[in-house]
Amino acid sequence: MMADTAETTEPGGGPGTFAPRPGAAPLGRMIRAQAALETRLLLRNGEQLLLVIIIPTLLLTLFSSVDIVDTGDGDAVDFLAPGVLALAVLSTAFTGQAIATGFERRYGVLKRLGASPLPRWGLMTAKTCAVLVTEVLQIALLTAVALALGWSPHGNPATVALLLLLGTAAFSGLGLLMAGTLKAEVTLAAANLVFLLLLFGGGVIVPLSKFPGGVEAVLHLLPVAALSDGLRDVLRDGAGVPWSDLGVLAAWAVLGLGAAGRFFRWE
Amino acid sequence: MRDEPSPSPRPRPAPGDVTGEAPAVEVVGLVKRYGTKTAVDGLTLSVARGSVTAVLGPNGAGKTTTIETCEGYRRPDAGTVRVLGLDPRADAARLRPRVGVMLQSGGVYPGARAAEMLRHTASLHAHPVDVDALIERLGLESCGRTVYRRLSGGQQQRLALAMAVVGRPELVFLDEPTAGLDPQARRATWDLVRELRADGVSVVLTTHHMDEAEQLADQVHIIDAGKVIASGSPEELCRGGAENSLRFSGRPGLDVASLLTALPAECTAVELAPGSYRITGKVTPQLLATVTSWCAQHGVLPDRLSVERHTLEDVFLELTGKELRA
């Protein structure tokens, strides 16, 4: 992935090199360049790769092949694949984005970009694009692995896409809220902790029915639980549109993005 | 709010100074408070187009707050700020492509490579300068593929400088551009600032090195405790009445009045800081002999004895009683 290179350049050196000729690049080009840069930085970062690629892939492979958790009737992979897809979205849109953005804030990257011709909404659009590109790569890889493990998905791909998009919106809002209000180190610790807790308590690899009734009802309201439950309804059971899960995700998205928009501090 | 005892600010004509246009920067009566602390306290200054302006002052004087208000990062509590005739906050979208910014530190993804980041910054502009040439110009060729967090402090500074100028701005704000640079890199930065000026770019830089201000600036604003306490060209500020001065160090608390009686009538003698003395007036070989013999009589070894012309540092010390690089 190459960054867009500038179209107009002047030969270096000599008088007139810096003669003012200001101007913003076209908006589309700026957003594309920013999204490409952020995607490259994410894919180059070892910890991020561990989080968004290696952990989900390992979990899917391990728990599908070894009978550690009782995942109910049917093939384990049919239960696990939707859960791990939800986890992949969580890892990129929430954990990865929160940590990266937290450190960008701490190191003045957001501040400096605020003085560039790229408007703030353009930066946020680029961040969203980088998250979506990463998710596409994750989903392609995890789908291939799951199919190799004998996964037989059902349902309407458009419903799946809608669930993934709403999940991304919900997690992004919460991740940015955390990154924009807490110290970078706190965000790092908290985002990893939340990831770990949701991995086990969010219906990703452990069915929520294993939890006591009252706890299960509360856990169902978590965004990752709603996403994995909705994906499972569609992909495993061939259900139609899982409205209640979409509702939970939409509520989190509105709350998270609203709060992030309200409380995010750029410095 | 012009209660500062400043020599009249008369910028010397600069190339690219187009009459009839708004000044590059116009700050009037700026006040900025953080909680109960007043960082900027009724500051007024103006920057002519095409000139290099140095904002000089010790740490905590309010330099960065002033610059960051001009960059649109801070909202003034009182007063007005105009940059290229526009409001830095209300007109931010129009100003951003026209203004280059170098923050005091940071501003780059820790995992981005130096050349990658500069190329990216260039791609946000319509007519950037040639990135490879700029990299070479600032001596960054050897570290183009090094990620930002592994660059030395000086390399990080030069990358930030390159990012500020790559978009061919009309005006650049450089916040302590040479802090932490070795002498050679400092020279390279000075050369670049001079070239910017020659090409008609307005430059505002902060520094606490008086030699930097003397070397580069058309106009110097000396800031202390959130106020401009003196403005003028380096020459105007240094003229200060005296032709030159004689400085020496000795033990603190020497009887300056007694020394003064030994000197010609037009001379002055002061203890600038404990143990640091300055005599101003026409420094002749005879005057030097008078001073050393007075020292001998008083059992003082005049250490670091030197004949100097008036420097910005002297001006600063006189105005504030503080060392610039405290």
Boltz contact constraints between the chains, C-beta under 6 A:
constraints:
  - contact:
      token1: [A, 3]
      token2: [B, 119]
      max_distance: 6.0
  - contact:
      token1: [A, 3]
      token2: [B, 120]
      max_distance: 6.0
  - contact:
      token1: [A, 3]
      token2: [B, 123]
      max_distance: 6.0
  - contact:
      token1: [A, 4]
      token2: [B, 123]
      max_distance: 6.0
  - contact:
      token1: [A, 6]
      token2: [B, 122]
      max_distance: 6.0
  - contact:
      token1: [A, 6]
      token2: [B, 123]
      max_distance: 6.0
  - contact:
      token1: [A, 6]
      token2: [B, 128]
      max_distance: 6.0
  - contact:
      token1: [A, 8]
      token2: [B, 127]
      max_distance: 6.0
  - contact:
      token1: [A, 9]
      token2: [B, 130]
      max_distance: 6.0
  - contact:
      token1: [A, 10]
      token2: [B, 129]
      max_distance: 6.0
  - contact:
      token1: [A, 10]
      token2: [B, 130]
      max_distance: 6.0
  - contact:
      token1: [A, 12]
      token2: [B, 130]
      max_distance: 6.0
  - contact:
      token1: [A, 12]
      token2: [B, 133]
      max_distance: 6.0
  - contact:
      token1: [A, 13]
      token2: [B, 133]
      max_distance: 6.0
  - contact:
      token1: [A, 16]
      token2: [B, 199]
      max_distance: 6.0
  - contact:
      token1: [A, 17]
      token2: [B, 129]
      max_distance: 6.0
  - contact:
      token1: [A, 18]
      token2: [B, 196]
      max_distance: 6.0
  - contact:
      token1: [A, 18]
      token2: [B, 199]
      max_distance: 6.0
  - contact:
      token1: [A, 18]
      token2: [B, 201]
      max_distance: 6.0
  - contact:
      token1: [A, 19]
      token2: [B, 199]
      max_distance: 6.0
  - contact:
      token1: [A, 20]
      token2: [B, 168]
      max_distance: 6.0
  - contact:
      token1: [A, 20]
      token2: [B, 170]
      max_distance: 6.0
  - contact:
      token1: [A, 20]
      token2: [B, 201]
      max_distance: 6.0
  - contact:
      token1: [A, 21]
      token2: [B, 127]
      max_distance: 6.0
  - contact:
      token1: [A, 21]
      token2: [B, 168]
      max_distance: 6.0
  - contact:
      token1: [A, 22]
      token2: [B, 97]
      max_distance: 6.0
  - contact:
      token1: [A, 22]
      token2: [B, 98]
      max_distance: 6.0
  - contact:
      token1: [A, 22]
      token2: [B, 168]
      max_distance: 6.0
  - contact:
      token1: [A, 22]
      token2: [B, 169]
      max_distance: 6.0
  - contact:
      token1: [A, 22]
      token2: [B, 170]
      max_distance: 6.0
  - contact:
      token1: [A, 23]
      token2: [B, 97]
      max_distance: 6.0
  - contact:
      token1: [A, 23]
      token2: [B, 126]
      max_distance: 6.0
  - contact:
      token1: [A, 23]
      token2: [B, 127]
      max_distance: 6.0
  - contact:
      token1: [A, 24]
      token2: [B, 97]
      max_distance: 6.0
  - contact:
      token1: [A, 25]
      token2: [B, 124]
      max_distance: 6.0
  - contact:
      token1: [A, 25]
      token2: [B, 125]
      max_distance: 6.0
  - contact:
      token1: [A, 25]
      token2: [B, 126]
      max_distance: 6.0
  - contact:
      token1: [A, 30]
      token2: [B, 124]
      max_distance: 6.0
  - contact:
      token1: [A, 33]
      token2: [B, 123]
      max_distance: 6.0
  - contact:
      token1: [A, 37]
      token2: [B, 120]
      max_distance: 6.0
  - contact:
      token1: [A, 41]
      token2: [B, 109]
      max_distance: 6.0
  - contact:
      token1: [A, 41]
      token2: [B, 111]
      max_distance: 6.0
  - contact:
      token1: [A, 45]
      token2: [B, 111]
      max_distance: 6.0
  - contact:
      token1: [A, 107]
      token2: [B, 106]
      max_distance: 6.0
  - contact:
      token1: [A, 107]
      token2: [B, 110]
      max_distance: 6.0
  - contact:
      token1: [A, 108]
      token2: [B, 103]
      max_distance: 6.0
  - contact:
      token1: [A, 108]
      token2: [B, 106]
      max_distance: 6.0
  - contact:
      token1: [A, 108]
      token2: [B, 107]
      max_distance: 6.0
  - contact:
      token1: [A, 109]
      token2: [B, 109]
      max_distance: 6.0
  - contact:
      token1: [A, 112]
      token2: [B, 103]
      max_distance: 6.0
  - contact:
      token1: [A, 112]
      token2: [B, 107]
      max_distance: 6.0
  - contact:
      token1: [A, 115]
      token2: [B, 71]
      max_distance: 6.0
  - contact:
      token1: [A, 115]
      token2: [B, 101]
      max_distance: 6.0
  - contact:
      token1: [A, 116]
      token2: [B, 124]
      max_distance: 6.0
  - contact:
      token1: [A, 117]
      token2: [B, 96]
      max_distance: 6.0
  - contact:
      token1: [A, 117]
      token2: [B, 97]
      max_distance: 6.0
  - contact:
      token1: [A, 117]
      token2: [B, 124]
      max_distance: 6.0
  - contact:
      token1: [A, 118]
      token2: [B, 124]
      max_distance: 6.0
